[in-house]
Amino acid sequence: MQRMLDVSDDVRAEIGDDEADRLLTGDGSPGSYDCTSCRTPGDSQRERTSTVLFVGDETAVLAFAHSTCLPSQVVQVPEEQLQGAVQSITGGQAPAPDQPEQAVLGVTSGLVLLDGELHPALVVEPTGPIARPGATGGGDDFLPLLIEQGFMPVSQIASVPSTLDGWSVLLAMGQLHAILQPGESGGQVAWWQAHQPLQVTEGWRTAANKTNAVLVFAAPAGTIGRQPREDLLRDALDKAAANGQLVTASMPLAGT
């Protein structure tokens, strides 16, 4: 049966005309699938469906998404990250080797007022202490590790922080997808990646498109918490800064 499948020119160039034509005629493409973006069910026989090709250095994985969630496209993924993408596509929840209790980075979006102007901001707070790689003792090295990466500690939130070279915030289709950092072999890799794209407010997108930059604040586990209003979030950030528990950086906005 003919599928309601979108195969972009970029995807076709990667997989070849024969494979693309097989997908379009229903040979090799699923009827039902879990959208690689929103993770809810889709049906390529009943609704427009995008082919999304994840490409690493040696591996490529074809996934499917609602066309309303993502356009058909090729997504470059560092090889070491591709297994995580495969788990996301298949719904796997296997922990990373030797990290069964690894803390997860929580990310909250909000607007921060500086010098009379609203700036889009992300607040990063782990669910637990972050140990330095190879460390065997207790303690929380989250802020020292970020300072080594170029984040700046602040005692008060008074001005826009300097831009962190090589880092960026990835926004696609108006949704937050990832915070990217420089890769060891060039390019960028995901420092934090959403399990599914996060919604941001219209005001946040407007401010981000105006400044073309995002302020990123980071604090140790248990410092900020989930605040229901932006004024309470700002209060928590100010308190963390005053207590020496906040680092920050400005990052270019990638995407729209």
C-alpha positions in Angstrom: 0.0 0.0 0.0 1.3 3.5 -0.9 2.6 5.3 2.2 2.1 9.0 3.0 5.8 9.3 3.3 8.1 12.3 2.8 11.6 11.6 1.6 13.7 14.7 1.3 16.4 15.2 -1.4 19.1 14.9 1.3 17.7 11.6 2.7 17.3 10.3 -0.9 20.9 11.2 -1.7 22.1 9.2 1.3 20.0 6.1 0.9 19.8 6.0 -2.9 16.9 6.2 -5.3 16.1 2.5 -5.2 15.7 2.4 -1.4 13.7 5.7 -1.4 11.3 4.3 -4.0 10.9 1.1 -2.0 10.0 3.1 1.1 7.5 5.2 -0.8 5.7 2.1 -2.2 5.5 0.6 1.3 8.3 -1.9 1.0 10.5 -1.5 4.0 8.6 1.3 5.7 6.3 0.7 8.6 2.6 1.2 8.7 2.6 2.2 12.4 5.6 3.7 14.2 6.6 5.7 17.3 7.5 9.2 16.2 11.2 9.8 16.8 10.4 13.4 18.0 7.3 13.2 20.2 7.4 9.4 20.8 3.6 9.1 20.2 2.3 6.6 17.7 2.0 7.4 14.0 0.6 5.7 10.9 2.2 6.3 7.5 -0.9 5.0 5.8 -3.1 7.7 7.4 -0.9 10.8 8.0 2.0 12.5 6.5 5.2 10.9 7.8 8.8 12.1 7.5 11.9 9.9 7.1 14.7 11.0 9.4 18.1 9.6 8.8 20.6 9.6 11.7 24.1 9.4 10.3 27.3 8.7 12.3 30.8 8.1 11.1 30.2 4.4 10.3 26.5 3.9 11.0 23.2 5.2 9.7 19.8 4.6 11.2 16.5 5.4 9.5 13.6 6.6 11.7 10.2 8.0 11.2 8.4 11.1 12.5 5.1 12.9 12.1 5.6 15.5 9.4 4.0 18.0 11.9 6.9 17.3 14.3 9.9 17.2 12.0 10.6 17.5 8.3 12.4 14.8 6.4 16.1 15.4 7.0 19.5 14.0 7.6 20.8 14.4 11.2 24.5 14.2 11.7 25.2 12.3 15.0 28.7 11.6 16.4 29.3 7.9 16.3 29.6 7.7 20.1 26.2 9.3 20.4 24.5 7.1 17.8 23.7 4.3 20.2 21.8 6.7 22.3 19.9 7.8 19.2 19.2 4.1 18.5 17.8 3.7 22.0 15.6 6.7 21.5 14.3 5.4 18.3 13.6 1.9 19.6 12.4 3.1 23.0 15.3 1.4 24.8 16.0 2.5 28.3 19.3 0.7 28.9 21.7 2.7 31.1 25.2 3.6 29.9 27.8 1.0 30.8 29.3 1.4 34.3 26.9 4.3 35.0 23.7 2.6 36.3 23.0 5.5 38.7 24.2 8.4 36.6 22.5 11.7 37.4 20.3 13.3 34.7 20.5 16.9 33.7 17.2 18.7 34.2 16.6 21.8 32.0 14.1 24.6 32.6 13.4 27.5 30.3 12.5 31.0 31.3 13.1 34.7 30.7 15.6 36.8 32.7 15.4 40.6 32.8 18.8 42.3 32.5 19.2 46.1 31.9 15.5 46.4 31.0 15.6 43.7 28.3 14.3 40.2 28.5 16.8 37.4 27.6 15.9 33.8 26.9 17.5 31.5 29.6 18.0 27.9 30.3 18.6 26.6 33.9 20.5 23.3 34.1 20.3 21.4 37.4 21.3 17.7 37.8 19.1 15.2 39.6 22.0 14.3 41.8 25.7 15.0 42.5 28.0 14.9 39.5 31.3 13.2 40.1 34.5 13.9 38.2 35.2 11.1 35.7 37.2 8.4 37.4 36.5 9.7 40.9 35.6 7.1 43.5 34.8 9.2 46.5 31.7 11.3 47.2 31.2 15.0 46.5 29.8 17.1 43.7 32.1 18.4 41.0 29.4 19.8 38.7 30.4 23.4 39.0 34.2 22.9 38.9 33.8 20.8 35.8 31.8 23.5 34.1 34.2 26.3 35.2 37.0 24.2 33.5 34.8 24.3 30.3 34.6 28.1 30.4 31.4 28.8 32.4 31.8 31.8 34.8 30.8 31.8 38.4 28.7 34.8 39.4 27.8 36.3 42.7 24.9 38.3 41.2 23.0 38.3 38.0 23.7 41.8 36.7 24.9 41.5 33.1 24.9 39.3 30.1 27.7 36.7 30.4 30.4 36.3 27.8 29.9 33.8 24.9 31.2 30.3 25.4 33.2 29.4 22.3 32.1 26.2 20.5 28.8 25.8 22.5 25.3 26.4 21.2 21.6 25.8 22.0 19.8 23.9 19.3 16.2 25.0 18.6 14.3 23.3 15.8 10.7 23.8 14.7 10.3 26.1 17.7 11.2 23.4 20.2 14.3 22.9 22.3 16.4 19.9 21.3 19.9 20.1 22.8 22.8 22.0 24.3 25.8 21.3 22.1 29.5 21.4 23.1 32.7 21.1 21.1 33.6 17.5 20.1 37.1 16.1 20.8 37.6 15.5 17.0 35.9 18.7 15.8 32.3 19.6 15.3 29.8 19.5 18.1 28.3 16.8 20.3 25.3 16.9 22.6 26.2 17.9 26.2 22.4 17.7 27.0 19.8 16.2 24.7 16.1 16.2 25.2 14.4 12.7 25.3 11.7 14.5 23.3 11.8 18.1 22.2 10.8 20.6 24.9 8.2 23.2 24.4 9.2 26.9 25.0 6.9 29.8 25.2 6.2 32.2 22.4 7.8 35.0 24.4 11.0 32.8 24.9 11.2 32.1 21.1 10.7 35.8 20.3 13.4 36.9 22.7 15.8 34.2 21.4 15.2 35.2 17.8 15.8 38.9 18.8 19.1 38.3 20.6 20.2 35.2 18.7 21.7 34.0 22.0 20.6 32.0 25.1 21.8 32.5 28.6 22.6 29.2 30.3 22.7 29.0 34.1 23.9 25.9 36.0 23.6 25.0 39.6 24.2 21.9 41.8 21.5 19.4 42.5 18.8 20.7 44.8 19.7 24.4 44.4 17.0 25.7 42.1 14.2 23.2 41.9 11.2 23.3 39.6 9.7 26.8 40.1 6.1 27.4 38.8 6.6 31.0 38.0 9.5 33.0 36.4 9.6 35.5 39.3 10.2 32.5 41.6 12.8 31.1 39.2 14.7 34.4 39.2 14.6 34.5 43.1 16.1 31.0 43.2 18.8 32.0 40.7 19.6 35.2 42.7 19.9 33.1 45.9 22.1 30.5 44.2 24.4 33.3 42.9 24.6 34.9 46.3 25.6 31.6 47.8 28.3 30.9 45.3 26.4 28.1 43.6 25.7 29.4 40.1 27.8 29.5 36.9 26.6 31.0 33.6 27.5 31.5 30.0 25.9 32.9 26.8 25.5 30.5 23.9 24.6 31.3 20.2 21.2 30.1 19.1 21.3 27.4 16.5 18.1 26.8 14.5 14.8 28.7 14.7 
